[in-house]
Amino acid sequence: MSLEYKFENRGTVQVRPTGSDKRSPCWYMLIGTGLLMLAMLGWLFFSGYLTPVNSSGGIQALTLRGKMNEQERLIEKQASNIHGLEEQLASAKRDQEVQLAANEELRKKFSAAETDLSAQRDKLALYEGILSPEGLEQGLHIQHFSIKERLVDKDGNKVNGDHLYQYHLVLANIRSGDAAVKGSFSIAITGQQDGKDVTVTQKDVAPKDEKALTTFDVKHYQGLEGKLLLPKNFEPESVKVKISPAEGDTPERLAKSYDWASFSKAGSVTKASEVTVSTTTTKE
């Protein structure tokens, strides 16, 4: 270190190190670095990186963190709205499925009711013709017999092509008293199956969910109905109806044969006396 002497006008002498009035370059660098750090800290603060996430101050709304929090809240709200809309859509779809199922059920019931109404009309036309029978002798008679293809089942489901038929047999007991006649009856269907002659009865081809009728108990008139589920490879050709009273003889009028072709697909309300039949006489 060098010394510098300075003489003043009054004769005093001052001694000081040479260059003591000059600033060191490190000092300026330190000051610059400090200012730079302060500027960076201010930028970080106002950018939100030094602001607590859960803080709620007025300055936070101006920071990036505040904006990010606001965006997160908006996204959560939109996600909640979307979830609610999805639940409404799922509920609407369920309601629509329930409505479609209800409509289908109503359609089936309507089809079944329409089929039953057609059958009831046929019965009405039949009964109108047999309420006052003419030309019938005393005793038991086959007043009516028909076979009609069923297009729908009891639940309204389509069964077309399943060889499901319904027979309708009406017995008339012409006598002056009120004594009832009991007995049994059989319906024998003859046809071709696999190239062979085959005969089946109503008990053989009754649907699984239905018990075949085989007996009657008639005072004046009795309608007997049942279903016939024929095999798909069975081609019917003729039908024979036989009535067997529990007591007494079996007149020839109680055993009648019909051509299958005489029964149309829509059914028949033809009286037995109006159908060309071959009769056989049987005695008990």
BELRA-V805641 format. One record per residue. N is the residue number from 1. RES is the residue in three letters. SS is DSSP state (hx for helix, st for strand, lp for the rest). D_CENTER is the distance of its C-alpha to the mean C-alpha in Angstrom with 1 decimal. Layout:
N,RES,SS,D_CENTER
N,RES,SS,D_CENTER
This chain:
1,MET,lp,106.5
2,SER,lp,109.3
3,LEU,st,111.0
4,GLU,st,111.8
5,TYR,st,114.9
6,LYS,st,115.1
7,PHE,st,118.3
8,GLU,lp,118.2
9,ASN,lp,120.9
10,ARG,lp,122.1
11,GLY,lp,122.8
12,THR,lp,119.9
13,VAL,st,118.0
14,GLN,st,114.2
15,VAL,st,112.7
16,ARG,st,108.9
17,PRO,st,106.9
18,THR,lp,106.4
19,GLY,lp,102.9
20,SER,lp,101.9
21,ASP,lp,100.9
22,LYS,lp,98.2
23,ARG,lp,94.5
24,SER,lp,93.0
25,PRO,hx,90.1
26,CYS,hx,87.9
27,TRP,hx,88.1
28,TYR,hx,86.6
29,MET,hx,83.9
30,LEU,hx,83.0
31,ILE,hx,82.8
32,GLY,hx,80.6
33,THR,hx,78.3
34,GLY,hx,78.0
35,LEU,hx,77.2
36,LEU,hx,74.6
37,MET,hx,72.9
38,LEU,hx,73.0
39,ALA,hx,71.4
40,MET,hx,68.7
41,LEU,hx,68.1
42,GLY,hx,67.8
43,TRP,hx,65.3
44,LEU,hx,63.2
45,PHE,hx,63.3
46,PHE,hx,62.3
47,SER,hx,59.7
48,GLY,lp,58.0
49,TYR,lp,58.6
50,LEU,lp,61.0
51,THR,lp,59.0
52,PRO,lp,56.9
53,VAL,lp,53.2
54,ASN,lp,52.7
55,SER,lp,55.8
56,SER,lp,55.5
57,GLY,lp,58.7
58,GLY,lp,59.5
59,ILE,lp,60.6
60,GLN,hx,57.3
61,ALA,hx,55.6
62,LEU,hx,58.0
63,THR,lp,57.4
64,LEU,hx,55.0
65,ARG,hx,53.5
66,GLY,hx,52.8
67,LYS,hx,51.0
68,MET,hx,49.0
69,ASN,hx,48.0
70,GLU,hx,47.0
71,GLN,hx,44.9
72,GLU,hx,43.2
73,ARG,hx,42.5
74,LEU,hx,41.0
75,ILE,hx,38.8
76,GLU,hx,37.6
77,LYS,hx,36.9
78,GLN,hx,35.0
79,ALA,hx,33.0
80,SER,hx,32.1
81,ASN,hx,31.1
82,ILE,hx,28.9
83,HIS,hx,27.3
84,GLY,hx,26.6
85,LEU,hx,25.2
86,GLU,hx,22.9
87,GLU,hx,21.6
88,GLN,hx,21.2
89,LEU,hx,19.3
90,ALA,hx,16.9
91,SER,hx,16.6
92,ALA,hx,16.0
93,LYS,hx,13.3
94,ARG,hx,11.5
95,ASP,hx,12.4
96,GLN,hx,11.1
97,GLU,hx,7.5
98,VAL,hx,7.9
99,GLN,hx,9.6
100,LEU,hx,7.3
101,ALA,hx,4.6
102,ALA,hx,8.1
103,ASN,hx,9.5
104,GLU,hx,7.4
105,GLU,hx,8.4
106,LEU,hx,11.8
107,ARG,hx,12.1
108,LYS,hx,11.8
109,LYS,hx,14.2
110,PHE,hx,16.4
111,SER,hx,16.7
112,ALA,hx,17.6
113,ALA,hx,19.9
114,GLU,hx,21.5
115,THR,hx,22.1
116,ASP,hx,23.7
117,LEU,hx,25.7
118,SER,hx,27.1
119,ALA,hx,28.1
120,GLN,hx,29.7
121,ARG,hx,31.6
122,ASP,hx,32.9
123,LYS,hx,34.0
124,LEU,hx,35.7
125,ALA,hx,37.6
126,LEU,hx,38.5
127,TYR,hx,39.7
128,GLU,hx,41.7
129,GLY,hx,43.6
130,ILE,hx,44.3
131,LEU,lp,45.2
132,SER,lp,48.7
133,PRO,lp,49.3
134,GLU,lp,52.5
135,GLY,lp,54.5
136,LEU,lp,52.8
137,GLU,lp,55.2
138,GLN,lp,55.0
139,GLY,st,52.5
140,LEU,st,49.0
141,HIS,st,47.3
142,ILE,st,44.2
143,GLN,st,43.4
144,HIS,st,40.2
145,PHE,st,38.0
146,SER,st,35.1
147,ILE,st,32.3
148,LYS,st,29.2
149,GLU,st,26.4
150,ARG,lp,22.9
151,LEU,lp,20.5
152,VAL,st,17.5
153,ASP,lp,17.1
154,LYS,lp,17.3
155,ASP,lp,13.5
156,GLY,lp,13.7
157,ASN,lp,12.5
158,LYS,st,15.0
159,VAL,lp,17.8
160,ASN,lp,20.4
161,GLY,lp,22.7
162,ASP,lp,22.1
163,HIS,lp,25.5
164,LEU,st,24.1
165,TYR,st,26.7
166,GLN,st,27.7
167,TYR,st,31.3
168,HIS,st,33.2
169,LEU,st,36.7
170,VAL,st,39.0
171,LEU,st,42.2
172,ALA,st,45.1
173,ASN,st,47.9
174,ILE,st,51.0
175,ARG,lp,53.6
176,SER,lp,55.5
177,GLY,lp,54.6
178,ASP,lp,51.4
179,ALA,lp,51.5
180,ALA,lp,48.2
181,VAL,st,47.9
182,LYS,st,45.9
183,GLY,st,45.2
184,SER,st,42.7
185,PHE,st,41.2
186,SER,st,39.9
187,ILE,st,38.0
188,ALA,st,39.1
189,ILE,st,37.5
190,THR,st,39.8
191,GLY,st,38.8
192,GLN,st,39.0
193,GLN,st,37.2
194,ASP,lp,38.4
195,GLY,lp,41.6
196,LYS,st,42.5
197,ASP,st,42.7
198,VAL,st,40.2
199,THR,st,39.7
200,VAL,st,36.8
201,THR,st,36.5
202,GLN,lp,33.6
203,LYS,lp,33.7
204,ASP,lp,33.4
205,VAL,lp,30.3
206,ALA,lp,28.4
207,PRO,lp,24.7
208,LYS,lp,24.4
209,ASP,lp,22.7
210,GLU,lp,25.4
211,LYS,lp,29.1
212,ALA,lp,31.4
213,LEU,lp,33.9
214,THR,lp,37.5
215,THR,st,39.6
216,PHE,st,40.5
217,ASP,st,42.5
218,VAL,st,43.6
219,LYS,lp,46.0
220,HIS,lp,45.9
221,TYR,st,42.5
222,GLN,st,39.4
223,GLY,st,36.2
224,LEU,st,34.6
225,GLU,st,31.1
226,GLY,st,29.1
227,LYS,st,26.8
228,LEU,st,28.2
229,LEU,st,26.2
230,LEU,lp,28.8
231,PRO,lp,29.1
232,LYS,lp,28.1
233,ASN,lp,31.7
234,PHE,st,33.2
235,GLU,st,34.8
236,PRO,st,35.9
237,GLU,st,39.2
238,SER,st,40.3
239,VAL,st,39.4
240,LYS,st,41.9
241,VAL,st,41.5
242,LYS,st,44.1
243,ILE,st,44.8
244,SER,st,47.0
245,PRO,st,48.4
246,ALA,lp,49.3
247,GLU,lp,52.9
248,GLY,lp,55.2
249,ASP,lp,55.1
250,THR,lp,52.2
251,PRO,lp,53.3
252,GLU,hx,52.5
253,ARG,hx,50.3
254,LEU,hx,47.8
255,ALA,st,47.1
256,LYS,st,45.7
257,SER,st,44.3
258,TYR,st,42.1
259,ASP,st,41.3
260,TRP,hx,37.7
261,ALA,hx,38.2
262,SER,hx,39.0
263,PHE,lp,35.4
264,SER,lp,33.5
265,LYS,lp,29.8
266,ALA,lp,29.4
267,GLY,lp,31.2
268,SER,lp,34.7
269,VAL,lp,36.5
270,THR,lp,39.8
271,LYS,st,42.2
272,ALA,hx,43.6
273,SER,hx,47.0
274,GLU,hx,46.0
275,VAL,lp,44.7
276,THR,lp,47.1
277,VAL,lp,47.1
278,SER,st,49.4
279,THR,st,50.4
280,THR,lp,52.0
281,THR,lp,54.2
282,THR,lp,53.5
283,LYS,lp,55.5
284,GLU,lp,54.8
